[in-house]
Amino acid sequence: MSNPGHFSPDNPPPDVYARACTPVGFDRPASGLAVATFVVACVLGLLMIVSNLSAGAAIADLETATRTGVYDDTWATVYDGTALALLPGIIVVWVVTCIWLGQVRRHAKSINPVYPHARRVGWVWAGWLVPIVNLWFPFQVVRDIYAAASRFLMPSAMRWWWGLWLVMLFANRVLDSMMSSQLDSLDFDSGPVVVLGVIATTATLGALVAWGLTMRHVVNALDRADRAPTVG
């Protein structure tokens, strides 16, 4: 007959069961917010894809109009409509993403308070906005959140996410500049616009997939760290 006051592998303290069944610090709201973060990113990505692909079609319609005198503004209307929706969409994605990153960063700090994050907490928000440094600060923020909670090497999805994000960013900037230049000069050439639209669209799709995988790696790393046995 076992002694009720004696704890053994067959009779562990009650808190062992609690740790085994419920991750002590696991932030379920942050995990749920990850889903919302990915959903709004996908909606914004869809708007960007429609804008990128309709740009070439709109310029092609203008090319046809200069030759025939007949203008169909269907694609121009689509392009203008998505352009109007992009700014509020970007703001929503920025706010939701930064709230989620702030939560998981606090979670990672509670797990590993001594890990040296490369950027202070304020850069979770400002890193996306400040010119030049926005080319690498957000990546460092996400990288360090993962590293603080995980014993594993940084997953390749994280590198793909940021690399494709940069390709998407530059392709969209060049595409916007080319559209403005052709509309100002009235010298229309849809070929380069279509090519850039396809490049930007491909990078956007790839970045979305890699971002979803990156978020899953971060959430799983925090989950594993919370489930790890407590020493001492």
RACORMO-V969794 format. One record per residue. N is the residue number from 0. SS is DSSP state (A for helix, B for strand, O for the rest). OMEGA is omega in whole degrees, -180 to 180 (* if undefined). NEAR is the number of other C-alpha atoms within 8 Angstrom. Layout:
n = <N:N>
ss = <SS:SS>
omega = <OMEGA:OMEGA>
near = <NEAR:NEAR>
//
This chain:
n = <0:1:2:3:4:5:6:7:8:9:10:11:12:13:14:15:16:17:18:19:20:21:22:23:24:25:26:27:28:29:30:31:32:33:34:35:36:37:38:39:40:41:42:43:44:45:46:47:48:49:50:51:52:53:54:55:56:57:58:59:60:61:62:63:64:65:66:67:68:69:70:71:72:73:74:75:76:77:78:79:80:81:82:83:84:85:86:87:88:89:90:91:92:93:94:95:96:97:98:99:100:101:102:103:104:105:106:107:108:109:110:111:112:113:114:115:116:117:118:119:120:121:122:123:124:125:126:127:128:129:130:131:132:133:134:135:136:137:138:139:140:141:142:143:144:145:146:147:148:149:150:151:152:153:154:155:156:157:158:159:160:161:162:163:164:165:166:167:168:169:170:171:172:173:174:175:176:177:178:179:180:181:182:183:184:185:186:187:188:189:190:191:192:193:194:195:196:197:198:199:200:201:202:203:204:205:206:207:208:209:210:211:212:213:214:215:216:217:218:219:220:221:222:223:224:225:226:227:228:229:230:231>
ss = <O:O:O:O:O:O:O:B:O:O:B:O:O:A:A:A:A:A:A:A:A:O:O:O:O:O:O:A:A:A:A:A:A:A:A:A:A:A:A:A:A:A:A:A:A:A:A:A:A:A:A:A:A:A:A:A:A:A:A:A:A:A:A:A:A:A:A:A:O:O:O:O:O:A:A:A:A:A:A:A:A:A:A:A:A:A:A:A:A:A:A:A:A:A:A:A:A:A:A:A:A:A:A:A:A:A:A:A:A:A:A:O:O:O:O:O:O:O:O:O:O:O:A:A:A:A:O:O:O:O:O:O:A:A:A:O:A:A:A:A:A:A:A:A:A:A:A:A:A:O:O:O:O:O:O:A:A:A:A:A:A:A:A:A:A:A:A:A:A:A:A:A:A:A:A:A:A:A:A:A:A:A:A:A:A:O:O:O:O:A:A:A:A:A:A:A:A:A:A:A:A:A:A:A:A:A:A:A:A:A:A:A:A:A:A:A:A:A:A:A:A:A:A:A:A:A:A:O:O:O:O:O>
omega = <-176:177:-177:-178:-177:-179:-180:177:178:-178:-175:175:-177:-176:176:176:-179:-180:-178:-174:-176:176:-168:-174:-172:-174:-179:176:178:178:178:179:177:179:179:179:-179:-180:-179:176:178:178:178:178:178:177:-179:179:178:179:-178:-177:180:180:179:179:179:178:177:178:178:175:180:-179:180:180:-172:-176:180:-176:174:-174:-177:-177:176:178:178:-180:-180:-180:179:178:178:-177:-174:-176:177:178:178:-180:180:-179:179:-179:-177:-180:-178:175:180:180:177:179:-178:176:177:178:180:178:179:178:-175:-174:-174:-179:-177:176:-178:-176:177:-172:-179:180:172:179:-172:-176:179:-170:-173:-179:-180:-177:178:176:178:-178:-180:177:180:179:-179:179:-175:175:179:-176:-179:-175:-172:174:-177:177:179:-179:-179:179:-179:177:178:180:-175:178:179:175:-180:177:179:-178:-177:179:178:178:-180:179:178:179:180:178:-180:-179:-179:179:179:-176:-176:176:-168:175:-173:-175:180:180:179:-179:179:177:179:178:-180:180:179:179:179:179:179:180:178:179:-179:177:177:178:178:179:179:178:-179:-179:180:178:178:179:180:-180:179:-178:-178:180:177:-180:177:*>
near = <2:4:5:5:4:7:9:6:5:5:7:9:7:6:6:8:9:8:11:8:6:7:10:7:6:9:7:6:6:10:9:8:9:10:8:9:12:10:8:10:10:9:8:12:11:8:11:12:12:11:12:15:12:12:15:13:12:13:12:11:12:10:11:11:11:8:6:6:7:7:8:7:8:7:12:11:8:11:13:8:8:12:9:7:9:11:8:7:9:9:8:9:12:9:8:10:9:10:8:12:10:10:9:11:9:8:12:14:11:7:10:9:7:5:7:4:8:7:9:7:6:8:12:13:8:8:12:11:7:8:6:5:8:11:8:7:12:12:8:10:13:9:10:10:13:14:11:11:12:11:5:5:6:8:8:6:10:13:8:10:15:10:8:12:11:9:10:14:9:8:12:12:8:9:12:8:8:9:10:8:8:11:9:6:6:6:6:10:10:11:7:7:14:12:8:13:16:10:10:15:13:8:12:14:9:10:14:12:9:12:12:9:10:12:9:8:10:10:10:8:11:14:10:9:10:11:11:6:5:4:3:2>
//
